[in-house]
Amino acid sequence: METAAANISCPPTPLWNVERPFLTGRFHQEAKHTSPLADDSKGFSLDPFCSPGLNKAIGCYDAAVQELIVIDDLMSALVGLEGRYIYIKRIRGKEDEIAFEVDASMDLVLQEFTHRLVPLCKSYLLIDQFVESRSLFKNGLVNHAFAAGLRALLLDYKAMVAQLEHQFRLGRLSIQGLWFYCQPVMPSMQALTIVVQKASANNFLGSSVLNLLQSQAKAMAGDNAVRSLLEKMTECASNAYLGILERWVYEGVIEDPYGEFFIAENKSLHKESLTEDYDAKYWRQRYSLKEGIPSFLENISGIILTTGKYLNVMRECGHNVQVPASENSKLTSFGSDHHYLECIKAAYEFAGNELLNLIKEKYDLMGKLRSIKHYLLLDQGDFLVHFMDIAREELMKKLDDIAVEKLQSLLDLALRTTAAAADPCHEDLTCCVERSTLRKGFGSLNDLEVTVSGTDDDLEEPTTITGLETFSLSYKVQWPLSIVISKRALTKYQLIFRFLFHCKHVDRQLSGAWQLHQGVRVLKIQGTAISRSSLLCRSMLKFIHSLLHYLTFEAGLIHRALIRFVFQVLEPNWHVMYNRLQAARSIDEV
């Protein structure tokens, strides 16, 4: 998978890195143009009979002399240099196309050995070129670490070539011996060549490089030496990545200068938006997963993301905490023992417990929830009865005529003169007037499936809406409690309150109507005149009695239903939620 670098400001590459290609091996990438003058200085001349400036085909020499010349040229080719009879040909702009040409007059046996060693020479050139190109700032820390590992490997490779050259100078190395000593190195170099070619062709960065190395190591499971080498390179390349991961899961800090980490930070979102944002974008999008997760972290990417989020919340609260560090907690490798998984899970449990204890103890989560239960679920509803009495006139007004400030002052008065005054959180309670009815409020919840039967006319809003249909209570929730008591959760509490408030209003209306009809019935019983008008009155009384019976029955039904809803639905579910909160071990469970 091809990954694009993030818009990161990288330091420019020094000009001398381009203008002096022989310092970095960049001259290998340039197209060569052979000239007669250039041939005079190629390599170290082993031919005492060859005059300077005279070009002779290698076939002019005896087989023994040819072998010495070929070995000398191969020593140069093994470290990316041209010899006198072995040439490097490549096309400008096509970095992976390298060809080694051999003088056609060379002895056939020597040509065969040369062609066998050419793949090793190509591998060195491609790997060396990859090391130089991937050491640029723009390629990221993972490529830098991978290039450093390859550079260390090439140093060992050059040491081997130097030892072979020393043996050659002592006259102890033949072409067969050179092939014998180089043969064990070739599978490893070819495997690394495949990796660097794929990484260069797809411009892999960050986790893509790690995934490529891991997949190639698994593909070479039959060759223990090559697999061990690829695993070693994977470990080298992952050190920088694991350093970023370690700071995130232990401190909650993203130190990712080149945008390689699989967690993105959106600095435009602020924690204050939680009290207004219904979808809680801050908690979900302030830190989020990106594409290109390393395969060895894919199964626990969610745990890693959440761990850093917990630590960030505590830091936002001014509570600086770090996961206790030890020698065994260092994320230095991801070997087969899966030690890194244990470290990450331990960090997750620690951060979750610390944040939960902070919210429960310092910010009194349970106290806030009990306060919400008192007011929005009418656990202590005496203040509401008093409020409905003193705010009746204001609530009867149309929506545009209601003064919210007056309702707020009446609510404060009701709170101060009832048992709610003993609640230290009663000052966080506010009132508001919604712009829609209760039915529309339920329908606006996009995470609830509300099925409303009836025609389109039944779903239309009433033309005149009073405060009795739109009045609601709200509750001030501060950070970090706004993570748990989010706008979405508070909206659901408000809808439950509006339903209970509406039931209370209907109950009061029916009770008043029942009392009124009781008085009318007493007045009618005292009448003694029997006339046509009284017969009409009796007929009307009969209707009133029937209506009174209906109203009385319905009033009792609504009252009993309200009590049942509170004590058989809300109260048991509240206790279930309370017990789960007490047993919770992290914010996710809350």
N, C-alpha and C positions, 0 to 999 in steps of 0.2 A: 504494500500500500504506500502510495506516495504521500508524503506529508509536506506541507508548506510551512516555511518559517513564519513566525508571528512578526508583526510590525515592531521589531525591536531595534533600537538604535545601537549599532555596533561600531567599535572603533575602526577607523580605516586601516587597510594594510599598508605598511611602510613602502615607499617607492623603491627602496633598495631591494626589496624582496622580488621585484619584477625586473629592475634594471641590472641586477647582478645574479643571473640565474645559476651560475656555478656555485653559489653559496648554498643553494637549497636543492640542487638537483633538477631545477626546472629546465635546464638545457636538454634534458632527455625528451621533453615534450615538443621541442622545436624540430621542424623538418630539416634534414641534413642535405647538404649539397656537396658532393665529393669533388674535390679539385686535385690536380696533380701535386700542387704545393702542399696541400693538406696531407697527402699520403706520405710525404717525407718524414713527418713527425709522429706518425701513428705508432704507438706502442713502443716496446723495448726491443731493439733489433738483436736477434740471436744469430744472424747470418754474418759471419766475418768476411764472407766473400761478396756481400752485397754492398755496392757502392752507394753513397748517399745520393738521393734524388733519382735513383734508377728503379723503375717499377718492373718487377719480375713476377710472373705467375708462380704460385706455390708449387705447381707441378714440375717446375724446373729443378726442384731440390730432391734429394734422396728421401726415402720414406722416413728414415730416422730423423733427418733435419725437419721434415714436414711435421712430424709428431711434436717436436719441441716448439715449433712456431704455433701450431694449433693449440697446444696446452697454454702457451703464453697468451694467445688471443682469447681463449676461453676464460682464463683468469680475469681478463678485463671485462669480458661479456657478463660474467657472473655478478659483477658489481655495476653493470649498466654502462660500460665503456666500450667503444668500438675497438676492434683490433685491426691488424693490417689486412687480414683476409676474411674476417667476419664483420659484416656491416649491419648496422641498425637502420631500418627503414620505417618511417611512420609518416602519416599524412596530417598536416596541420588541421586542427579542429576535430580530429577523430582520435581521441586520447587512447582508446582501447585497441586500436589497430596498430599492432607492432609486428614487424617481420624481420627475421634475421636471415641475411643472405650470405652464402658461403661461396668462395671461389670454386668455380666448376672444375678446375684442374686438380683439385685436392684429391688425395688418395681416397678411394671409395670406403675403405675401412674407417679412416679418420672422419670422412663425411658422415658415416653412420653414427659414430659416437658423438659427433658435434650436434647432429639433429636430435639425438636423445637428450642432450643437455640444454638445448634451446628452450624448452618449456620452463626450465628452472630460471633461465636468464629473463624470460618474459615475465615470470611471476615476480621476480625481484623488481623489475622496472615498474610494473603496475602497482605493487604494494608501496614502493618508495614514492611514486607519484601521488598515491592516495594519501600517504602520510603528510606530504607537503601541502596538498590542496585542502585537506580536512583540518589542518591546524589553524586555518583562518578563523577570525572571531565569529563570523556569521554562521559557522557550522555548528555551534553549540557545544556544551560541555561534554555530552556523551561522545561526540565525534572527536573532541580533543583528547578525552581519556582513551578512546579506542586507538587513536593515532599514536598516543604515547606508548601504549602496549605494543603496537606494531613496531614502533621505533626501537624499543628495547629488544624485540625479537630480531630485528634486522642487525642490531649490534652483535648479537650472538652469531648471526649468519655471516657477517663480515669477519668476525674472529675466526670462524671455520675456514673461510676463503683465505685469510691471511696465513693460517697454519698450513693449508695446502700449498700456497705459494712458497712458503718457507721450505717445505719438503721438495718442491720443484727446483728451487735454487740450489738445494743440496744434491740434486740429481737423483732423488729417491722416488719420484712420482712419474708414473707412466699414464697414458691415456686411459688404460683399463683401471688403474688405481683411482684416477680422478672420478671416473664413472661409479666405481665402487663406493667411494666416500660421499658422493653427492646423492646417490640413489635414495638413502633413507630420508633425506630432507624433502624430496620432491612432493610426496603426497600432502604434507603439511602446507607447503608453499602453494600448491595448486588449490587446496581447500580454501586458504585465505584469499587467493586470487578470485575465486568464485564469489566470495563474500564482498570483496571491495568492488568488483565489477557490478554486482547487483546494487550495492549501496550507491555507487556513483551514477549508474544509469537512472535510478529512481529518485536520486537526491534525498536519500533517507536521512532523517534527523531524529534525535531523541529516542523515544521508545521504539520506533521502527527499526533502528539499528540493533537494539537489544533483541527484538523479536526475530530479526533475520539471523543473528548469531545463534540464538537458541534453536531455531528450526534447522539450521545447518548442522549444529552439534547433534541433534536427534537423528538427522539423516545419515550421519557418519557413525552410527552406533556400532557398526561392525569393525571399525578401526579404532582401537583404544587410544593409540597415540594421537591421531588426528582429533578424535573427540575430546581428549583431555586438553589439547591445545586450544580448541575452539571454546571450551568451557573456561579456560584461563583468560582468553580474550574477552569473553562475555563478562567475567568478573571484573576485569580491568575497566571495560566500558561502563559497567553499571555502578562503579564506585561513586562517580559524580552524581548519578541519578539517585542513588540511595542516600547520598548526603542531603539532597533536596527533600526526599521523603522523610528522613529522620527529623529534620527541623519542623516539618509539618505535623507529624504525629506526636512529637515530643514538646513542641513549643507553639504550634498553631501558626507558624510563619511560613509564607511562601517566598523563598529566595531563589527565584528562577529568572536569571537575567536574559535568557534566550528563548523563553516561552516553550520549554520542552516538557514541563511537568503536565500530568494529565488532569490537573485541577486548575480551573480558571477563576480569577477574581474579578468581580465587577464592582469597581470602586464608585460607580455612580449611584449605587443603592445604599441607603442609610437606614440605621435601625429605627429612626423616628417614623419611618413609613409604615411600620407594622401596625400602628394604631389606626391607620386609615386605609391600608391596602387589604382588600378582602381576600386576595389570593396569596398573601404573605410572600411576596416575591423576594423580600430581603433574605428570608431564611432559606428559600429554595434556590435563588439565583445569585446571591452574593458570592457564594462559592459553589461551583458546579463542575461536573465531570466533562472532559473534552474527549474527542476521538483520539485513538492511538494509545490505549492503555496497554502497558507491557503485559504479555501473556501470563507471566508469573504473579502478577498482581490483579488480574482481571476478576477473580472470584471474591476478592476482599476489597475491591475499589470503593464500595459503598461504606464499609467500615472505616477505611482510611479517610474518606471525605468527612464523615460524621465526627471522627476523632478530632480533626483539626477545627471543625466548626465549634465543638464544645469548648476547646481551648480559646478560640477567638471570642466567644461569648464572655468567658471569664475575664479575658483581658479587657474587653469593652466595659466591663463592670469595675475595672480598676483592681481586679483580683488576679495578680500575676502568679501563675502556677505553672510548673513544669513537671513532666513525668519524671519520677526519680530515675536518674541515670546510673548505670553500672557497667562493668566490663561485658556482661552477658547481654546487655540491652543494645549494643551497638549494631546498627544495620549496615554491616560491611559487606555482606555477601548473601546470596540466596541459594545456598547449596542444597543438596538432596535431603539434609536433615530438617529443612523447613524451619530453622530457628527464627527466621525473620517473621514468619506467621505468628509464632508465639509472642514475639516482642510487640507486634502491631496489636494483637488482641489484648495483651496486657495493658498497653497504652489506651486502648479504647475503653476498657473497663474502668481504668483509673480516672480518665477524663469524664466519663459518664457519671461515676459516683461523686466526683468532686462538684460537678455542675449541679447535680440533683440536690446534694446537701446544701450548696450555696443558695439555691432558689427556695428550698424548703425552710432553711434556718434563718438566713439573713433577710430574705425578701418575703418570708411568711406566705408561701403559696397556699397552704391549707386554710390559713385565715382569710385570704382573699376569696377563695372558693366558697367558704362558709358565708362570707359577706354577700357574695353574689346570690347564694341560695336564699338568704334572708330577704333580699329585695326583689330579685327578678323571678324567683320561684315562690315568693310569698310565704316563706317559712315563718316569718314574723310579719304578718300583714296588717297589724293594727295601725301602722302609719298610713297605709293605703286607704283605710276606711276614713280616717281623719282628713286625709288629703282630698278624697272624693267629695267630702262634705264642704270643705272650704273652697275648693276649686271648681265647683259644679257650674257656676255661671261662665267661667272662662272656657271650660271644656265644651260647653254647649254652643260656642261660637263657631262660625265657619273657619275653614282652614287659614284663609288669608287674614282674618281678623284676630287671630290668637296672638297674644304677647308671650313669647317663650320666657322672657325675663320674669314676668309676673308668675308664671307657673313654677319657675325655679325658686323664686322667693317663697311661694306657698309650700313647695315641697320641702325646703329647708325648715320652714316653720313646723310642718308636720313631723319631720325627723327629730327636731329638738324637743318637741312636746310629747313624744311617745317613747316607748322602750328602745327605739332605735338609737336614741342619743347615747346609750351605753356602748354602742359599737364604735371602736376607734376608726373604722374605715367608712363611716357614713358620709364623710365629706367627699369621698370619691364618687358618690352617686349624683348623677345629673339627669335632667329630663330633656326630651326632645319631641318634636312633632314631625312625624314622617309625612311624605307626600303621597302615599298610596295606602290602600286599605290592607287589612290583614291577609285577605285571600291573595292579593297580588304580591304581598311580601313573601308568602310561602312559595309562590310560583317563581320568584326571582332567585331562589336558591338553586344554582346550577348543579349542585351535587345531590339534590333530592329529586326523586321522581314523583311529581305531584300530578295525579290524574283527576281532572275536574270534569264531571259529567254535566251535560246541559247544552243549550244552544249558545250561539255567539252572543246573544243579548244578555245571557246570565253572566258572562265573563266581563261585561263592560263595567267600568267604574261608575259609581253613583255620581249624579250631577252635583249634589251638595254633600260635602264631607265635613263632619265636625271633628272637634278634638277628641271626642269619645272614641272614634274609630281609628284615629291616627296617633294618639298619645302613646309614648313609650319612655322607658327609663334606659339610661346608658350608664356605663361604669368606666372610670378612668383607670387604665391599666398601664403601668410604667414598665420600662425595660428593666430586667430581662423577662419579667412575667408575661410580656406581650408575645413571647415565643410560644408559651403554653396556652394562654388565654388570648388567642389571636382574634383578629377582626371577624373571621369566619365563625369561630366558636361563640364570640360575643353576640353576633347577629342571631344565631340560633337561640341563645338565651333570651334575647329581646323578643323574638317571635313567640316564644313560650309565654313570656310575660304579657304580651299584647293579647294573646288568647285568654289567659287567666283574667286580665283586666276587663276584657269584653264580657266574659262570663260573670264577673262581679257586677258589672254595670247592668246586665240583663237581670241578674238576680235581684238587684235593688229596685229596678223598674217593676218587675213582676210583684215584688213584695209590696210596693207602694200601691199598685193597682188592686191587689187583693184587699189591702186595708181600706181603700176607697170604696170598693164594692161592698165590703162588709158594712160600712156606714150607710150606704144607699139601701141595703137590704133592711137594716133596722128601721129606717125612715118609712119604707114601704109597708112593713108589717104593722106599724101604728095606724095606718089608714083604715077607716071603717065604712066609708061610703061605698054603696054598691050601685053603680050606674054604668052607663055605657063607657064612660071614660075609665072607670075602674076596671072594667073587663079588658079594655085595651091595655091598661097598666099591668093587669095580671099576666096578659100575654107577653108583654115586654119583660115583666119580672121573671117569667119562666125562661125566656131567652137569656136574661141576665144571669139567672141561676145556672143555666147550662154553661154559659161563658165563664162564670165564676168558678164552677167546678173544673172546667178545662184549664183556666189560668192557675188555680190552686194546685192542681195535679202537676201541671208543667213546671210551675215554680219550684215545687218540691223536688221534681225530677232533676231540674237543672242544678239545684243546690246539692242534691245527693251526688249527681254526676261530678260536680266540681270537687266535692270532698273526696270522692273515689279517685278522681284523677290525681289529686295531690298526694293522697296517702297510699294509694295502691300502684301508682305509676311513677311519680316523681320521687317519692321518698325511698322506695326500695332500690331504684336505679341510682339514686344518690349514694346510698350506702355501698352498693356494688362498686361505684366509681371511687369512693373514699378508700375502700379496702384495697383496691388495685393500686391507687396512688401510694398507699403506705408500703405496699410490697414492691413497687417499681424500683428498678436498679439503674435506670437511665432516663434521659429526657424522651427518648424515642418511645419507651413504654408509657410515659405520661401522655 
